[in-house]
């Protein structure tokens, strides 16, 4: 095991149980038993990355690297300059084992990093006004997540400075319900944007950046109140029906916020299992890959039979729908679709602390 890989695992193990102050509930013996069980699971899970999946991942990463400009973004209009897309693409390479300036795609990761760092304004907000965006707080959340994962691997002071400012902005813009929406201000909240910020805060906390417990308690409360009786999640606190993409995100966020068992988790996983991805239908709508990105995280955390059924299904569906050039299509952009698909396929690598069990 490399020094970098070992450091990631140590960071995740040291911080994951303390996210909501839960570490004191686990005696040393129980912690050791959990580590042994996790190790066994991860070893068997890694075997699910088939030769065909390895080839698909390699082709996808090459596509992204070949498309990247010297500036660290992608050519063209629309979402090509979006920092969320750059951050997700960076995560796809981190998930392969490359880090800034190190590994097969070290230069590629470094260019993504420089682009995201250069996107910050004086308030710490990470977004590009010259790019298309579904909502600037999505840009900020995914870019912050990327910076947190990089900082957890590098201890770069420039990254920490930007990361700390980005985290402070998230904390300051949480609304009274406990969530966030499209703009960096205290106003409305929806489940999707909220979950994006929760993941960023968890990653930052893992990397050693202070996040108030009150902030997490409030957003956990918001996520719980967003769950419908069927186990899925509404979009806002308005009684809207459950949909698979946001429900996958909701379950992943519960895990990320430190809730590993209970009725909310049980019902949420049961709802997701009703939506096991068929090979011909994985890209069925605008938010399909978004949903699979979070569903893979939720099932990875759940482990057991759920993971054993979900990953092979999504793996085979993604392999079947990769284009000849190595990309995956998505209404956002091919770069976004390819980055997300590569992250999903590499989940069993267990390289990213934010996804580690």
N, C-alpha and C positions, 0 to 999 in steps of 0.2 A: 504494500500500500504506500503511495507517495505521501510526502510530507503535506502537500496541499490537501489531498483527499482526507488524510487523517485529521487535519485541522478543521475541515468542514464538519466532519462527523462529531468531533469533540464539541464544537460550537453548538450544533443542533441538540446534542444530548444534554448539554449543560443548561440550555435555555428553554427548551420546549416545555418541560414540566413546570417551569416557573412563570409562565406567561400570565396566569391569573393567581399566582401565589399558591399553586397546587402541589409544589414539590414536597412540602412537609407532610403531605398525606401518604407518601410512599416510603415505607421503610427501605433500608439499604438492600435487604434481601430481595424484596419485591422488584426494586429497580434493576438488580442484576438479572433476575429472572426475565424481566421484560426485555432487557438488552439481548439476552440469549435467544429469546423467542423471535425478536425483531431480526436478528442476524440470520436465523434459519429461514425466515420468511423472505428476506431480501435475496438470499442466495438462490432460493427456488424461483423467485419472481424474475430474476435476471435471465433465467433460462428461457423465459417467454419471448425474449427478443430473438426472433428467428433469423436465419441467414437472410431471408427475403426482407425482413424488417431492417436489418443492418444495411443492406444495399439501398433501401428506400431512404433511410436516414442520411447516408453518405451522399446520395444524389440530391436530397433536399438541402443539405448544408452547402454543398458545392454551388447549387443554384443561387442561394442567398449571398454567398461570398462573391460569386462572379457578378452579381447584380449591384453590389455595394459600390458607391462612389468614393473617391478619396476623402470627401467631406464626412463620410460615415453614415450616409443615408442611401436612398434609392433614387434612381433617375425617373423623371416623369412628373405628372401632376397628381391631383387627388391626395391620397394618403401617403404618397411616396416620401414626404418630408415629415410625417407625423412621428413624434417622439415615442408614442406608445408602440408603434410598429417597430421602430428602431430598438426600443427596450426589449420587446418580445423576441425580436431576432437575436439580440445579444444573449438573452436567456437560453435560446435554442443552442447556441454555441457553448455557453457555460455548462449546459447539461451534457455536452459531449466530452467535457474534460478540458477544454481550452479556457484560458483566462487571459486578461490583458497582457499582451506581449509574450505569452507562453503557450505552448502547445501548437497543434497543427494549424489552428485558426487564431493564434494569439494576436496577430496584426488586425484581423477582422474585428475581434472583440474590442481591441483598443480604439479602433475608429468609431465603433458604436458608442463607446464610453465617452470619447471626446465630443461627439455630436450631442449626446444627452447633457453633458456638463455645460456645453456652450448654449444650451437652450434655456437655462435658468434666468429669470429676471431678478430684480433687486429684492423682491418679496420671497424668493425661493421657488416661485411657481415654474414648473417644467412644462412648457407648451410652446408651440410654434404658430404665431399668427398667420404665417404664410403657408400653412398646410391645412388640408381638409381635416375636420375633426368631428366625431360623433358627439363629443362633449369634452371640453378642456380638462375636466377633472379625471376623465379616463386617461388622458395623456399623462397627467401628473401622477396618477396612481401607478400605472405600469412602469413609467420611467423611474419612479421612486423605488419600486420593487427591484428593478434592475440594478440601480445604484447600491441598494442594500446588499444584494447578493454579491456584487463586486467587492464592496467594502469588507464584507465578511471573509473574503479571500485574500485581501491585499493590504489592509491597514493604510491605505493611501489617504493622506491628510486632506488633499483637494477633494476627494470623493466624500470624505466625512463631512466637510464643510457644507457641500451642496446637499448631502443627504440630511443633515441635521436641520437645515433651513426648510427643506421639503417636508420633513416630518412635522415641524412646528406649524407650517401652513395647514397641513391636514388637521392637526389638533385644533387650531384656531377656527376652522371653518365648519366644524361639526355642528349640526343644528340641534334644536331642543329635543327632537325625537330620537336623536342618537345617530343620525345618518348624514349622508352627503348627496348632492346632485351635480348637475353639469358644470356649474360655475363655482369658483373658489370664494364662496360667501355663505353666510349663515342664512339659509332660506329653506327650500324644500329638501326632501330626501327620497331616493328610490333604492330598491334592493341591489340593483346591479352596480351603480356607482359606489354605494356603500361598501359592497364586498371588495371592490377594487382597492379601496382605501384600507380596509381591514388587512388584506394580504400585504400591502406595503408596510403598514405599521408592524405587523408580525415579523416581517423580514428585517425591518430596521431594529426591532427589539432583539432579535436573534444576533444581530451584528454588534450590539452593545450601545445602541442609541436609546436614550430615555424616552419612554412612552408612559404617560400617566395611567394607572390602573383604572381610574374613573372613566377615561376615554374608552377603554375597551369594554368595561362593564356596560356603558351606555349603548355602544354599538351592538354588543351581544344581545341586549334587551330588544333593540330594534329588530334585529334579525329574527329572534324568537317570535316577536309579535307579527312578523311578516309571513309566518308559516300558516298555511291553510289546514283545515281538518284532514284533508287527504294526504298530507305530508309534503305537498309541493308548496311553492311560495308565490305570493302576490307581488305585483310590481311596486306598488306603493301601499300605504296603510289605508286602502280604500275598498278592500274586499274583492279585488279583481281575481279571476280564476288562475289556477296554477298553470305554468308552462315549463316544459322541460329545461330550456337553457338557464333561466333564472333560478330554477329549483336546484339544478346541479351546482350553481354558484352558491346558493344558500347553504347547502349541506357542506360544501368545501369550507365556507366561511365559519360555520359552527366548529368544525375541527380546528381551523386556524386560530379561532378565538379561545381555544382551550377546552371546548366541550367535546369529550370523546365517547360519551355514552349517555343514555337517557332516552326519554320518549321522543324528543325532537329528532335525534339522530336516527333512531329506529324507524320512525315514520318517514323521514326524508329518504333514507336508503331504500325502503320498500317502494316508495314512489318512483325513484330513479330506476329500479330494477324492472319496472313495467315498461321502460323506454330503452331496453337493450338495443344497441344500434344494429340494424340489418345492413348487410354489405352494400345493397343498392340504394340506400336511403340516407347515408350519413351526412351528405351535403344538401339535405332537402330544403333548407331555407336559409335566410340571411344569418341566423344566429346558431347554426348547427355546430360549427367548429368551436365557437365560443362555449357552447354547452358541453361539448366533449372535452374541452380543455379543463373545465371544472369537474366534470363527472369523473375523469381519470384521476384527478386529485382525491376526490371523495372516496372512490373505490380503492385507491391505493392506501388511504388511511384506514378504511374499513377492513381491508385484507380478506383472508379466507376465501370462501366460495364466491363471494361477490366479485372480488378482484379476479379470481380465476376464471370467471365467466366474462367479465366486462373487457378486460384487456385484450384477450385474443379476438373478441368480436370487433373492437374498434381498430385493433392492429390490422386485421385482414381487410377491413373495409377501407382503411386509409391506403394500404398497399395497392388495392385494386383501383383506387381512384387517383393515384399519382399520375401526372402527365408525363409525356415522353421527355420533356425538358427538365423534369425533376421537381416541378412545383405542384402545389395544390390550389385549386381555385377557391375564391371566396369573394362575395360582393364588396368587401372592404378593399382588398388587393391580393394579388398572388403572393406577395411578400408576407403579408399578414397570415394568409392561409398556410403557407409553407412553414413559417416560424411556429405556429401553433401545432401543426401536425407533427413537426419534429420534436417539440416538447412532449407531446402526448406519447409518441413512440419511445422516447428515451426515459420515461418515468421510472422504469425498473433499474436504470443506472443508479438512481438515488444520489446523484451528485449535488443537487441543489438543496441547501439547508431548508428552504421554505417548504419543500415537498417531503422532507424526510420524516419517517414515521417515529 
